[in-house]
Amino acid sequence: MVAPARSRSAAARTTLTRLLPLLLSLLALAGPAQAPERPNVVVLMTDDQTYADMAAMPRTRRLIGEAGARFTRSYVSYPLCCPSRATYLTGQYNHNNGVHTNAPPNGGVEALDAEHTLPVWLSQADYRTSHIGKYLNGYGLRRKANVPPGWTDWHGTIDKSTYQMYGYRMYENGAVNRYGDFDVEDPAMYQTDVLRQKAVASIEGTAPGTPLFLSLMFVAPHGESVDPGSTTEPFIRAAPRDVGRYRRLRLPRAARGERDVSDKPPYVRKLHGASSATAARIRADFRSRRESLIAVDEAVEALVGALARTGRLDSTYILFTSDNGFFQGEHNIYKGKYLAYDPSSHVPLLIRGPGIRPGTVSGELVTNADLAPTILEAAGATADRSLDGRSLLPFARDGRLRTRRPVLHEGLEAGDIDRDGAVRSGTVGEYHALRTARYLYVEWINGARELYDRARDPGELHSRHRDRRYRGIRRSLHRELVRLRSCAGDVCRQPMGPLGG
């Protein structure tokens, strides 16, 4: 006989009443519900590394690029150390963040409004913020070193010792420490390795559940500084264990110079092919630069290992890039950066992290103004001012995504190119340039113009600025450049319309 519905309901209530204390006890033992783990963010930046230099870094390509996304068209807006790093920290083009060159009065660390930068915004979102290595040019040189706003853990190299692989000084959470001697190649003091150890310690020393933002800035493959008044040319020192590893590496064809530079601005037209001595120096530096990056590659492997050991790897975004590229003979320029040409402005960019499918390749045109917005979106943090860049996470997650947003290049107060073919600091050479997926258009302060169709001329060897067939394209690029050279916020992110006409 089936029991009445009312009897069954009463029995169920009785059973629930008996089980309720047991359920409450189990919930008390489990503790409060755990919030989703907030992602960590690690930014790894080299100094003067070109896009092609990634050939020396198989571990980094495998552990970040193949494990996440690789951007094939990543460019810095202003290819010079301090302005580029200021753009990374602010998410703004340099005409907006005020850092126009490497030294005062319009550049250097003093020109940055550090109260409104990425570490401040992340610390306000309860991130532990740790900086290790190079900061902005002039740090600790003209003013006493201190901990800039927003950083909770600070290990900044002090200029000019920043550019020494031995004998460098660091300001570390209130204390100045010296590491080795410039003239003694002590393997234990090699700067890249010391920075690696400090970064691993930062990861291992971060409390579980505390989100970490780690900014690790290597000086390799930048040349070393020398004592004032010295006649010795700066050189690149690899770790002792790596010296000679690339002694037979051949220079790429572009490094042998450009035969006809009649289509270039005056600063480049005065240059000629390298002398035998200069050519030998280019080869030596080319090989030493690659050798200096081997230790950086090993450092990347060590950091990924530390993240894995501490259970953080799957919840960490890792970004690897460079502050700018470097000339090594291209266009008859044997050293330096600053100009908008590809060797100077094209840099590696690799991103891995939650939601990014391994092996993704993005051909979207991106810039270093996009780094801060990307990190803020990953961390769920916000800026206190308008940013010129945009988050790259949608492009890292879908390599097929494309837009028509152009990129601005600007050289606001940098330098001349001397007759030996090196970019030097000076008072001429200001320019603005526009880069699209296909074209590079440059307007110089002296009235010179350049236009390169990179689909037909990837080496930027033949300017089309006087070619009648490109007249409509040149006019469209000029109009777009006029808009971007003073843009701010949303205006900088707008796509451009069709070219020509």
N, C-alpha and C positions, 0 to 999 in steps of 0.2 A: 504494500500500500504506500502511495506517494504522500510525503508529509506536506501539509499546507504551506503555501508560500510564506505566510507570516511566521511559522515555526522555523523555516529555513533562514529567514532574515535575522531572527533572534539568535539563532545558533552562530551565525556569521559574526554578529556584533560581539557575542561572548568570546569567540575565538580571537577577534581583533583586540579586544580589551586585554586578554591574557598575553598576547604577543607584543603589545605596544611597549611595555617596559624593556623587553629584550631588544626591540628595534632601536629605542632611544639609547640604550647602552652601547650598541654597536656603532651608532652615529657618533657618540661621544669619544669612543676609542679611535675612530677614523680621523677625528679632528675637523677643523673648518675646511670648507671646499677650497682647493688650491686654484689660484688664478693662473691663466696661461703664462708660460715663461716668456718674459720680454726678450727680444733678440739682442745679442751683442753685436757690435760693429767694430771691425778692425780695418783701418786704412793703412796701406803700405805704399810709400811713395819714394821713388828714387830721384836722383838729381842729374839732369841732362841726358837721360836715357832715351834713345830713339825707338821708334816702333820696331825697326829691324833688329835692335839689340836683344829682343826677346829670344832670338836664336840661341843665346847663351844661357837660357834659363829653362831647361826641360822640366824641372820639378815644379816651378811656378806655373808653367803651361798646363801640366797635368793636374796639379792639386787645386788650382783655382779656375783656369780657363776651361779645361775639359770637364771639371766637376761642376761648372756653372756656365757662364756666358762670356763670350769674347766679342768685343766691339772692334770692328775693322776700320771704322771712320771716327776715331776719337781725336779731337784737336783741342789744344789750349788756345784761349783767346789771345793772350798776351805772352809770347814765348820768351819770358825772362823770369828768373827765379822768384824774386819778391812779389811782383805783380801776380804771377800765376798762383803762388801760395795764398795770397790774399783773396783771390777769386775762389779758391777751394774753401777757405774758411768763411766766406760771406755769401756765396751763391750769387755774387754780383759781378758784372763787368767792371773793369777798373775805372772807367769814367764815372761810375757810381760809388765805388768803395774808396776812392781817393788815393790809392797806391799806384803811382804813375811810373815808378822806376825803383832801382835798388837802394838809393841813398837819399838823404834829406836834400832839399826841404820838401820835395814832393813824393818821396818814396822811402823805402826802408821800413823797419819795424815801427818807427815813430809815427808813420803816416796812417797806420791802421787803427781804426776805432775798435779796439779789442773787446769793448763792452757789448758789442752786437755781433757776435760770431758764433760759429757752430758749437764750441765747447760750452758756452754760456747757455745756449738753448737746450743742450742735452743735459747739463747739470740741473737745470730747472725741471727737467723731466725725470730727475732722480737717478741719472746715470753716473757711474764712477768714470771719470774722464782722465785718461792717462796719456801724456805725451812723452815720447822718447826720441831724441835725435835733433836734427836741424829744425829751427823755427824760421822766422823771417830774417832776411839779411840785416845785419847790424845788431842783432840781439846781444846785449851785454857789452857792446863795443863803445858806444858813446854815452850810455847810461848804465847804471848799475843793474845787473841782472836781477829779475824778480820772477814771480810766478804770474803769468798773465791771467786775466779774468776767466773763470769757468773751469780751470783745471784743478782736479783734486789730487793728482799725482804728477809730478813734473821732473823731467830729466832732460833739460835742454842744453845742447852744445853752445858754447860761447864763441862768438866771432872774435878774431878771425881764425881761431883754432878749430872752428867747425870743419874747415877744409884741410885738416891734417889727420892722417890715419893713425898717427902716434903723437903723443904729447898734447892732445886736445884737452880742453877743460869743459866741465859740465856744471850747470847750476841745478842742484838736485834737492828740491823741497827745502830750500833755505841755506844750503851749504854748497860751496864751490869745491869741486874735486878735480884733480888732474890725473890723467891716465897716460903713463909712460912718458917717453921723450921723443921729440921729433926725429932725432938722428939715430935712435935705437929701434930696430925692427923687432920688437918683442912680440911674438905671436899672440901672447895672452892679452896684449893691449890693443890689438888690431880693432879699429873702431867698429866696423860692421859686426864683428863677433861679439863685442861688448854690448852693443845695442840689442843684438839678438838675445843675449842672456837676460838683459833687463826686461825685455818684452815678455819672455817666457815667465820670468818671476812675477810680472804684473798680472798675467793670466792666472797663474797658480795662486797668487795672493789675493785674488778677488773673491769675496765671500760668496758661497752658493746662493743663488737667487738674486744677487745684485747684478743688474745689467751693466756691461762694460763697454765703453768707447775707448779704443786704443788707437792712437795715432803714432805710427812708427815711421820716421823719416830718415832714410839712409842718404849719405852724401855721395856714395858711388853712383855712377862712374865719373863724377866731377873731378877735375884736376885739383891737385893739392895747392895750397897757398905756400908762398915762400917768404922769408924775412924781408921787411922793407929795405929797399936799396939793393937787393940781390939782383945779379944779372942772370941768374938761373931761370930758365923757362919752367913754369909749373908742369908737373907730370902726374901721372895716375899710378897709384901703388895698389896692386892687388895683394891679397893675403899671400904671405910667403909660400904657402903650400900650392898656390895656383899660378905662380909666376912661370911663364913659358908655356902654359897650356895651349895658347892660341898663337904660338910663334910662327906657324906656317899658314895662318889664315890669310886669304887673299882679299884685297879691297874690292868692293863692288865697282862696276864700271862708272857709276855716277860720281864716285869720289875722285876720279881722274880729271874732273873739271869740265867746263863748257867752252867749246871752241869759239862760238859766236855769241857775244853778249850785247850786241848792238840794240836789241829790243828791250834791254833792261834799263833801270834808272841809272843816273850818273854814279851812284855809290858802287854799283856793280860793274858798270862799263869800264871803269878804270882798272879793273883787275885782269890779270893774265894767268895763264897756267902756272902751276907751282914749279918752283925750282927743284933741282934734284934733292937739295937738303930739306926743303919743305915737304916734298913728297915722301922722303924717308921718315920725317917726323909724323906725318899723317898716318903712315902705316904702323909705326910704333904705338902711337896713341890709340889707333883703332883696335889693335890687339890687346893693349893694356886695359882699355875700357871693358872689353868683353871679359877679360880675366878678372877684373874687379867685381863683376856681377855674379861670379860663381859663388862667392860668399853670401851675397844677398839671396841667391837661389837656395842655398843651404839654410839660411835664416827662415825663409818662407816655410820650408819643410819642417823646421823645428817648431814654428808657431802653430802650424796645423796640427802637429803632433801634440803640443800642449793643450790645444783646444779639445782634441779627441780624448786625451787622458783625463781631463777635468769634466768630461761629459757636456761640453759646450758647443762642439763643432756643428751639430745639426741645427742649432739655434743661433748661429752666427753668420752675419754677412761679412764677407771679406772682399775688399776692393784693392786692386793693385794697379798703380799707374805711375806716371812720371810728371815732374813739374813742367818740363819742356823737352824738346829734342836738342839736336846739336849738329852743326855743320862739320863735315869731315872731307872737304874738297869739292862738294857739290857747288855748281855755279861759280867755281873758282874761289869759294870762301873756305878757307882751310880750318877755321875754328870759330866758335861762337854760336849765337842763336838770334833772337829778337825779330828776325824777319818772318813774314807769313809763309814762306815757301815750306813745302812738305817736310824736309829734313829737320826743320826747326820747330814746327808746330804739331806734327803728327806724333801721337804718343800711344803707348799700349794702354788698354783698359780692360781688366778682367774682373768679373763679379761672380761670386758664388754665394748661396744662402738659401733660406727657406723659400720654397715655391719656384726656384729657378732650376729648370731642367738641365741636367748635365749635357754638355756638347752643344749648347745653344750658340749660334753665331748671328750677330746683329750687324747689318750694314747701315743702320740709321746713323745720320750725321749728328754727333753729340759733342759737347764741349765741357771744359772743367767747371763752368758755372753750374752745371747740372749735378755736381757731386754733393754739395750741401743739401739741395732738395731731396736727392735720393736717400741720403742718410737720415734726414728728418722723417721721411715717410716710413723708412724701415723701423725707426725707433718710436714712431708715434708721437714725435715732438713737433713743436711749431716755432717759427722764427718770429721776431718782434718787428720785422720790417719786410718790405716787399723784396722778393728775390727775382733775379733775371732768368735763372735757369729753371729746369723742370726735373721731376723725378725720372730716373731711367729704369725703375723697376718694371714698368709695363713692357719695355723693349727687351729687358733681360729675360722676362718670362715668355715672350713671344718674339722670336727672331724675325718673323715675317712682317711685323708692324713697321710702317713707314709713314713719315710726315714730310711736309715741304718747308719745315722751319730752317732758315739759314743760320749760319754762325758768323759772329763778328770777330775779326781780328783787329787789334789796335796796338800801335806802338806810340806811346804818348810823350815820351821824353827820354828816348834812349840814345842810340849812338850811330856814329859814322863807321865805315869800314875802311881800315887803313890799307895802304898800298901793298902790304904783305898778305892781304886777304883774310884778316881777322876782324871780327866785329868788336869795336872798342866803344867805351863810353864817350859821349861827346854831346854836341848841341844840335846836330842835324839828323835827319832821317825819320821824322815823325810821319806816320801813315795811318790810314784806316783801310780795312779790307773786308770783303764779303766772301764767304765760302758757301757754296751750295753742294749738293751731291755731285755736280758735274763741273762747276766753274770756280775759279779763284779770280777775284777782281780786286785790284789794289789802286788806291789813290794816295799819292805822296804829297807832302806839304809843299814841295817845290813845283807841283803841277804835273809831275810824271804819272803815267798810268800804265797798268799791266792787266792783261786779261788772258787767262789760260783755260783752254778747253781740255780738261783732264781726261775726258773719255778718249780723246785722240792723242793727248800729250801728257801722260801721267808724270813725266819728269819735269814738267813746267819749263820746257826749254824754248818754246816759241810763243811769244806773246801775240795775241790777236787784237790788241787794242786799236790798231790802225787798219784792220781787215774790214772792208765794207760789208762783207757777208755777216759780220757780227755786230753791226751797228745797232740793230734793235735790241739784241741781248745786252749790249753794253749800256744802253739807256735804261733798260729795266733794272739791271744790277746797280747802276748809279742811284736810281730812285730808292731802291731798297737800302742801300748803304747810307744814304742821307737819313733815312728813318732810324736805322739801327745805331748810328754813331752817337746818338743822344737818347736812346731808348731807356726805359726803366720798367721793371715789372712785367705785366702782361704784354706790353708792346714788344718786348724783346722775344717773346715766345710765339708771336703770331706767325702763321705760315705765309709764304710769299705766293703771289699769283703767278700766272703763266708768264714765261719770258718772251721777249720779242715784241715787235709792233711799235 
